[in-house]
Amino acid sequence: MKMTVFTIVCCVLLVVQLIGPSFAQTDKLFNAEAQKYSSLPHTVFSPQGRLYNVERNALSSSDSNDISSSLILAFNFDDDKILLLSTKSFSPYFRRKVGEKIEPDINNDSYVRSESMPFMVLPSDTVAATGGTAADALALRCSIREIALSLCKANDGMRSTHRIEGSLSTSMLAKKIADYQQLPTQNAASNRMLSSAAIVAGIDVEENRPKLSIWRCDPTGQFWKCGPMAAVGRGAGNAEMKFLREVKKWRDHGRIGKESLDELNFKISSSDVERYMASLSFDETILLACRCLVEALDVSKNEDSFNVRAILLRKDKQSTESCIETVCDEILLQGLKMVS
């Protein structure tokens, strides 16, 4: 029996009418489930096997709408230099409206106390920075300081080839931070999960050769050694997407695309990223960091450098020592004006 086109269309419409409501009901069920279980302890699984509380905290650590959150960017370039750029964490309650603009109320003493730089210089010129919800980022920084001091005094019973008392290994510190962040996901009686991620930059010994490296520690306790770039905090996903687009533009000799972050992860290889960063000078790295900052936070060219800071971690090629330098505010302001 032959079916006419009209009959086929009617069958398709009937199937859509039957299946459509079921999809809508499924989405509604998932939304209700997420709302219910995201408020429960982080060790409670939903009927679908998901930890909604853990997912919520992980996502909120890079929420681009959280104006109190700070953004941390780290770039490893020229084989022995790391540029770290950050915005300040501040309280939104110490702001004033001037015309159509919202500006810092710098005449308020409480505003000055509310400002907080996410950078923290630790022994052995190791730098740690936290991004995410302002209160949680501050709490994580305090915990990182305690962890670093305990590792600096002794190796804390941890098996390692790094046995120099009074010094600090970047990889060892990252592991300990990850252990600390993972505890709330394993025991409901422990401290609450922090909506904050950390970046640790400093010297590691690889194949008996000291080398600068960047480590990232997520709120869930995951940690890994990053390549030439890492981003945590407010709008970190947008900053990473901008960085990969710059890499693709350099590789494709100026051709610009509008791929998503997932698409760029498939199209850009780690060797592309390493070759791109190896080709950059200090000035070019500053401009790249400013582009990522503008893309992540929509900073205008009129934005002053009051809320942006940067430091440069440099390793001496003739020794195992490193030094930390502060990048001038004028350089950052000029870079923001050039890319905005």
N, C-alpha and C positions, 0 to 999 in steps of 0.2 A: 504494500500500500504506500503510495507516494504522499508525502507530507508537503503541503503548500507553505509558502513563506509566512503567510498569516498564522498558520497553526504553530510554526516554530516560534514566532515572536510571542504568541500567547503562552506557550510553554515556558519560555524564558522569563516572562513577566511573572508567571505564577511561582516559579522557583525563587525569584528575587523577593517576592512578597512573603514567602514562607521562611526564607533564610535571614532576610534583613532584620526583623524584630529579634531574632535569636542573637545576632551580633550585638545589637543595641543593649539587650538584656545582659549579655556577657560583660560588656564594657561597664555598665552600671554596677554589676556585681563586683567587678575588680575595683572600681572606685570606692565603693562602700567598704570593701575589705581593706584597702589601703588606708582609708581614713580611720578605721577601727584599730588595726594592728600597728600603725605607725606611732600610736600613743602608748603602746604597751612596752614592757622591758625589751631590750635589744636582743635577748636570747629566746624570745617567743616567736616560733614559726607560724605563718599563716597557713590555712588549709591548702594553699597552692605551693607551699614549701618556700616561701620568700620571707626574708627578714626586713620588713618595711621600715622599722626604726633605724636599722643600720643603713639602708638605702637613703633614707631621708637625711641622716647626718652627713653621709658622704656627699650628697648633692648640695646641701646647704653650705659646705665648706668652699664651694666655688660659685655661689649664687651671685650673679652679676647685678641683682637688684638690692643687695645688702650694702648700703652706703657706708656702714661702719666697718666693713671688711677691708683688708689690705690685699694688694696684689704683689706677688713676688716673682720676679723674672731672673733667670740665671743663664748666662751665655759663656761657654768655654771656647775661647778663640786663641789663635796664635800659639797653640800647644802648651803654653805655660801662663795663661791669663784667664781669669774668670771675672766677668762683669755681673754684679748683682744690682738690680734696680727694684725699688719698692715704692709703693704709696703708703702714706701714714694711715694708721687706724685712728679714728676720732669719734667723739660722741656727737650725734646729729642734733643734740639738744643745745649745744653751744654754737649756734649759727644765727645770723641775723639777715634780714632781707633789706637789700639796698636797691631800690628801683625794682627791676625785674630779675636781679641776680641775688643768689644766696652766697654770702661771704662769711669767712670766719670772724667771730667776735673776739678779736685779739686783745681788746681792752678788758676782757673778762679773765681774771686770773685762773678761774676754774677751767677755762678753755685750754690754757697752756698745759695744765696738769692732765687734761684729757687726751692730749696728743701722745702718740706712742709709736716709736720706730720699731718695726719688726726685726731689725738686724740685731744680732747678738754675737760679739766676738768672744771666743772661747780660747783656752790654752792651745798652743801650737798653731796660732793664727787660723784656727778653724772658725768658720762663720756659719751660724744657724739662723734661720728666719722662718717665721710662721705666718700663714695666711688663712683666712677663714673668718668666722664670726669673731668679733673683736674680743669678747670676754674669753672665749675658748682659746683663741690664739695667744692671749696673754697667759692663761693658765698653762698651756702647753710649753711656752717659752720658759716659765718658771721651772717646770718639770725637767726640761732639757738641760737647764743650768745645773740642777742637782745631779742629773745623770752624768753630765760631763765632768763635774768635779769629783764624783766617786770614781769614774774611770781614770781621771788624771792622777789620783792618789794611788790607785792600784788597779789591776785589770779586772777586779770584781769577780774573781774566780772563773773568768772566761778563758777557754783555751784559745790561744792565739800566738802567732809568731811575733806580735808586737809587744815586747816586754820592757820597753824603756819607761821606767817609772817617771811620772811627771810630764809625760807627753800624751798626745791624744791622736788616735787614728780615726779618720773620717768614716770608714766603713764600719768600724766597731761601734762608733756613736750611733750611726744610722740603725744598726741592728738592735741596739738597746732601746732606741726611741720606738721602733716598730713593736718590740716586745711590750713596751708600756702601753702603746695605743691599742694593742690587740687584747689586752686583759679584759676590758669591758664586754667584748664580744664573746667571751668564754665563760663569764661568771656574772650572773645578775646581781650578786651581792657586792661587786666591786664598784668603783667610781663610774659615773655616767660616761657615755661615749662623747668625746669632744668633736665638735664640728670644725676641725682645723687640721691642716696638713703642714708639713715642714720640709724645708730644703736645707741640706747640710753640704757645705763646700769646704774643701781643704785638701791636704796632701794625703795620698795613699801610696803604699809601696807595692808596685806591680813588677814582677820579674826582677826583683832587687833594684828597681829603678823608681825613685820618688816621682810622683806625677799628680797634678791637680785633678780632682774628680768632683762630680756633683751627684748627690744622692737625694732621693725623694721618698718621703714617708707619708702614706695616706692615712685618713682617719680609721680605716678598717684594719690597720696593722700591716698592710702590704708595703714593701719597700723594694727599691731597685736602683741600680746605678744608671743614671741618665746619660744620654749622649751629650752633644754640645749644647743642648737647650733644655730647660725645665721651667715649668710655671705652676704655681699653686695660688689659691685664693680667689678673690673676686674676678670673675670673667676669665679664668685661666684657660678654658676651652677656646674662647675667641682669640686669645693671644697665641695659643698653639696653632690654630688654623691660619692666622696671619703669617706666622713664621714659616709654616710649610708652603704657603702660597709664594712667599718670597724665595724659598728654595727652588720651587718649581719654575718661577719666573727666571731665576738665574740659570737653571739647567736648560730651559727651553729658549734661552737667548731673548728674553723680553716678552714672550707671549704670556698673556694674563688670562687665567681661567677663574671660574666661580664655583669650584668644586667644594663639597662639604668636607668636614674634618675626616669622616670615615673614608671618603673617596681619596683624599690626599694621602692617608695612611697606606693605601694600597699602591698609589702611584709613585710615592717618594721612598727611596731606599735609604738605609742608614749611611751607606757610602756617599750618597748625594748630599746628605746633611753634613757629614764630616768634611767633604771637599769644599762645600760652600762656606762653612765657618772658618776653615783654614785659609780661605782667600780673603778674609775680612781684616781690615786694620781696626785700630781702636775707634777712630772717628766713624767708620762705617758700622761698627758694632753698636755705638751709641745711637745712630740713626735707626738701626734695626730695632733696638729696644724701644725707642720712642714710637715707632710704627706699631709695634705690638701693644704698647700701652694705650695708644690712641684707639686702636681697634677694639681693645677689651673694655675700656672705660669711657670711650667717646670724649676724650679730653680735647678741648678746643685750643686754638693757638693763643687765646688770651689767658689761658690758665697759667698762673705763675708756678714757679718751682717750689712753692711753699709746702706742698703735700707730696713731693717726689724727691727721693734721695737715691744715691747710687754710690757703690764702693767698688774698688778694683782690687782683686786678690791676685798677686803676682808672685811667681816662683823664680828664685835665682837659679839660672841654668848651671852655675858652677857649684852649687851646693844643694842641700836638702831643705833649706830654709825658705820661708815665704814672707811677704810683707803685705800690709793692707793700706790702701790709699783711698782717700775720699775724693769723689768726683765733684768738681765745682758746680754750684747751682747754675752759673751762667752757661755752662756747657749743656746742661740738661734743658734749660729754657730755650737756648738756641736750637737744639735738636727738635724740641716740640714745635717750635715755630716753623721749622723747615718741612716737617712731615704733616702738619695739620692743614 
